[in-house]
Amino acid sequence: MLEKMIQSRKVLEKIQPYSPGKPIWEVQEELGLDRVIKMASNENPLGPSSKAVEAIMQQLVTLNRYPDADAVHLKQSIADKLNVAASQLIITNGADELITLLSETFLENGDEIIVPSPSFSEYDFGAHLMGANVVLAKLELDFEYDINVILDAVTDRTKIVYLCSPNNPTGTYLPKNQFEQLLNKLPDHILVVFDGAYSHYAAADDYTDGIEYIASGYPVIALQTFSKIYGLAGVRVGFGVARADIIQRILKVKEPFNVNALAQAAATAAINDDEHVRNSQIVNEKGRIQLYEALEKMNVGYSKSMSNFVLVQIGPAAKEFYEKLLAKGIIVRYGAIWGLPDYIRVSVGTLEENAEFIKEMAAILNEERTVV
Ligand SMILES: *Cc1c(COP(=O)(O)O)cnc(C)c1O
């Protein structure tokens, strides 16, 4: 009876639950392991900036108060850092919230978004929530972007084009000249969402995080997060940069107190902790090389990454591999969620964590090769 009376919106049928990396405590409990290493969610293995931790501690005694609804201090710190106006910023409860807000602001039932494939699943979530349709723009076989595939996917109903660069889960990026060409060829009614969650890891000369195009008036919104290089995934804070007129429209759907006080304080401290960012970049770069070299030695394929994770090509045994690593206390991501059943994605850890991953990989490969 009840089932008949209480109905959710039809569009929810299309929504798949988000599939997160397994948390450390869960693997510890399930497998009774002490040592568990999480290399599954592209978190900063060095932890948060100590300045952010200090800022949170100072904030604790004022938790009886509502947070600043406009996140004025954080906005100003980001504005100064990026050389944009505070009116060009929106602060959100993680970049994930911004994707939802963008969807609520710009997507009508039956509209279309274009998303690279494979890429981050939250873009689809936002579209489905609003009854919009997802049009996939497949990356090349080597996971590089082809802007013509994106342009060919454009219709009158296209409202948003998502770009993720460096792209999650492939680690590939969209070179600046191609991004510029794409911007110039896209019709004016389309908002380009440039997801730069991993921009701080991208070292190529021809990389852009998209922000420089905003000043020239392009309809681009750059997404940034404090969850990755800043090491603050646990407090949930991200932001968007765009023309002030675009920001104003998104602010209409934002809940007043979307970013909590601890998150605001932590992010304000973290945005100016250049040393923590620099150290994180160095550890990541060294770790990536460490992983590449080991994978090459083991004769395992991988794709070169501009980010803090590596997509590793295991072959048909990838799922088993993922499970065996898990049983040894190493959490990575299995690629099937992105339609990549032959792959695992491993986040770059500390040098010690990478070494453990490599050791366990080698052990599993050894077992398999002796069995055959
Ligand atoms: C992690 C991630 C985000 C941001 O996540 P939040 O924690 O919600 O800020 C956004 N885009 C991509 C591609 C990511 O991998």
PDBQT file of the ligand as one rigid body, heavy atoms in Angstrom, charges set to zero:
ROOT
HETATM    1  C1  LIG A 401      37.572  15.099  -6.000  1.00  0.00    +0.000 C 
HETATM    2  C2  LIG A 401      36.978  15.750  -7.185  1.00  0.00    +0.000 A 
HETATM    3  C3  LIG A 401      36.160  16.892  -7.085  1.00  0.00    +0.000 A 
HETATM    4  C4  LIG A 401      35.854  17.615  -5.839  1.00  0.00    +0.000 C 
HETATM    5  O1  LIG A 401      35.389  16.975  -4.808  1.00  0.00    +0.000 OA
HETATM    6  P1  LIG A 401      34.918  17.697  -3.478  1.00  0.00    +0.000 P 
HETATM    7  O2  LIG A 401      35.532  16.886  -2.431  1.00  0.00    +0.000 OA
HETATM    8  O3  LIG A 401      33.431  17.643  -3.522  1.00  0.00    +0.000 OA
HETATM    9  O4  LIG A 401      35.410  19.120  -3.485  1.00  0.00    +0.000 OA
HETATM   10  C5  LIG A 401      35.691  17.457  -8.239  1.00  0.00    +0.000 A 
HETATM   11  N1  LIG A 401      35.975  16.955  -9.428  1.00  0.00    +0.000 NA
HETATM   12  C6  LIG A 401      36.752  15.886  -9.565  1.00  0.00    +0.000 A 
HETATM   13  C7  LIG A 401      37.079  15.411 -10.919  1.00  0.00    +0.000 C 
HETATM   14  C8  LIG A 401      37.270  15.239  -8.458  1.00  0.00    +0.000 A 
HETATM   15  O5  LIG A 401      38.014  14.146  -8.617  1.00  0.00    +0.000 OA
ENDROOT
TORSDOF 0
